[in-house]
Amino acid sequence: MIKGILSGLKTYSQSFGLISKLGLWKYFAIPMFISVLTATVIGFTAYGLSDNLGHWIAQIWPWEWGAQGFDTIAQIFSALLILAIGLILYKHIIMALSAPFMSPVSEKIEAHVRGENHTHRDTSNTEQLIRGVRINVRNLCLELLITLPILLLNLIPLVGSIVATSLLFLTQSYYAGFGNMDYTLERHFKYRESIQFVKGHRGYAIGNGMVFMLFLLIPIVGIILVLPVSVTAATVQTITLLDKQKASGELAI
């Protein structure tokens, strides 16, 4: 898995050059707008809810002694909860809604890398959107189920917070990489086959998703560039994995 993560990280070095070489920036205009709009809406919503949620959680403490300390803990926990859920929602919303725009871009990159058109499934924009929604709703539900128990680790002093942060980052990275890889996989596999493929290449998904998540730490620029750069890297990486499986006889594409 470590090898896959490092490979996923390394693939990003080609992204900017490949996007410029193929003239792909124009195709990212609408996904960039979707990203900025989604981040803005979720950001303002999270800001408005954070205090209310913290105070609501603090009400479960029935005693006066320690009430102030528990209120502080509740505020911190609610902030982390909203941040985690906000990032999860943002990620899956933009990936689902951008599918009709990202899939054609992925196809152009694949045609360039392989020197010919290897398209296997002629899907419409509507079909790509439906596929994107289906994949991301599935991943959203699973990610939330994993995230909520991890957040409880923050209640353990010091060590709990470090472990929880690490696990949350890896979890979010995996599902971000999953979504990025599926823009290529939808031309080669059906829904369940794509899921199995990504499961078999978890390290590569995590490596791609790590940079995706780190991009979001860059104010404004991060949410604008995160999709173009990460999808380009994921496409090159996924094509390489598909070709390796084809060469080994495990896959006919």
N, C-alpha and C positions, 0 to 999 in steps of 0.2 A: 504493500500500500504506500509506503514511503516513496518508492520509486515512481509510482503513479502521481503522487502529489507534486514531486519535484518536476516531473514532466509537464504536468498541468500548469505549473507556474512558469516554466521555461517557454511555453508556447506563446505567451503574451508578447515576447520580444519581437514577434513578426507582425503583430496586429496593426499598428499605425501605418507601417510601410505598405502592407497589403491593401488596407482600406484606400489609401491614396493612389496606389498603383492601379487598382481596378475602378477607381472613381465611385466608390460606394457611399461617400458621405451624404449625398443627396437622398439616398434611400433611408437614412436614419432620422430625417427631419421629424416625421410624425412620431416615431418611438421616443425621440428626445422630448417632444412636447408632452407625450403621455407620462413620461418619467417625471418631469418637472411638476406637472399638474397633480399627479398622484402623491408625490412627496409633499407638496404644499398642503393639500387637503388633509393628509394623515398627520402632518406636523402640527397644524393648528388644532386639529381634533384632539391629538394627544396632549397638547399643552393645556387645553381646556379641561380635560378629564383628570389630569394627574392629581391635583389637589383634592378634588371631590372623592376620588377612589381611595386616596390615602386616609382621609378623615373617616370614610365609611368603614374601612378595614379596622381603624383604631377603635371603633365603637364596640368591637367584640371583647375588648379588655374591660372587665366589670369593676375593677378596683381603682381607687384614687392613687394609691401608691404605685409608682412605676408607670403611671399613665402617660407622662410626658416622654419617657424613654420609648415606650411602645409606639407612641404616635410617630416618633422620629423613624423607628424601624419600619412602620407601616408606610410612611412617605417614601422611604428608600425602596422598599419592596414594590410599591405601586409604580414608581418611576421606572424601575427595571422591567416590570411586567409590561407596561405600556410601550416602552422602547422596544422590547423583544417582539411583542405582537405587532407593533407598527412596522418594524423592519420585515417581518414575515409577510404581512399583508401587502406592503409596498412591492416586495420582490415578486410575489405571485401575481399580483394585479398587472404589473407592467409586462411580465413575461407572457401572460395569457392574452392581453389585448394587443401586444406587439407581434404575435405569431404570424399574421398575414403579411407583415413587412419583413420580419426576420427570416422566414423560410426562403423567400426568393433570394435574399442576400446570401444565405448559406449555400443555396444552389449555385450561385455565380462563383463563389469561392471554390466550391467543389469542382466545378467545371474547369476553373483555372488551374487548380492543384493537379488534377488528373489529366489535363490536356484534352478532355472531351466531356460530353454531357453524359453523366451517369444517373440521371433522374429515373427513379423506379416507379414513382406514383404521381400521376397527374392530378393533384388536388387543387380545389378552388380556394379562394380566400376564405369563404365561409367554412369549408371543411378544415382548413388550417386553424381558424379561430376556434372552432368546436374542439378540435384536438388539443389546442393550447389550453383552453378552459378546463377540459377534462383532466389533463395531466396536472395542471396547477391546483385544481380543487383537491385532487387526490393528495398531492404533496403538501398542500396547506393543512389538511386535516391531520395527516401523519406528523407533520412538523409541530403542530400545536400540541398534540398528544405527548410528544417527546419533550417539548420545551417546558410545559407547566411543571412537571415533576423536577426538572433540572433547576428551575427557579427557586424551588423550596430549599435547595442546598445553600442559598444565600443566608438562610436563617442560622447556619452553622458559622460561628465567628471565624474570621480570617481565612482558614483553609477552604471553607464552603464557598466563599465568594470567588476565590481563584479557580477552583474546580468548575464551578457553575459557568463562569465566564468562558473558560476554555471549551467546555462541552457545547455551550450555546454557539460559539464561533464555528466549531467544526460542524455542528448540525446545520446551521444556516448556510455554511459554505457548500455542504453536500447538496442541499436542495437547490441552491443557486446554480451550481454546476450541472445538476440534473436537467434543469430547465433549458440551459444554454445548449447542452448536447442534443436535446430532443428536436431542435430546429433542423438538425441534419438527419437524425434517426427517423423522422417521420417519412422520409423518402425511401427508407429501406426496410423498416419494420412496422408491424402493427403495434397497437397500444401496449399489449402485455409483453410482446417481444422486446420493445424498447425499455420497459421497466427492468426486465431481466438483464439486458445488456448493460445498463447503467449500474445495476447491483454488482455485476461481475467486474466493473471498472470503477469502484468507489473512490479509489485514490485519485484517479484522473478528474473525477467530478469535484472532489474536495479541493484539489489544487486549483482548478479553474474558479471555483466558487470563492476561494480565499481572496483572490485579487478582486473579484466582484465586490465582496464585503468591504475590503480595504478602500476601494474607490469611493464608497459611500461616506467615508470619513473626510473626504476632501470637499469643503464647502462649495456648493453650486456646481462647480466643474465636475465633481464626482458623479452626480445624478444625471448630468448631461452626457458624459462619455461612457458610463458604465456598460450600457448595452452594446454599443458599437464595438468596443474593445473586447469585451468578454465573449460575445457571440462569435466574433472573428476568430479568436483564440480557440474557442470550443469547437468550431467547425473544422479547423486544421487538425486539431487533436483527434476528433472523432473519426475523420477520414483516415488518418494514420492507423487508428485502432481497427477500423473496418478492413483496411487493406491487409493488415497483419493477420487477421482472422481468415481472410480469403486466401492468403498465401499458405496458411497452415492447413487449409482444407476444412476449417470449422464453419465456414460461411460461404454461401454462394450469393454474390451480389452483382 
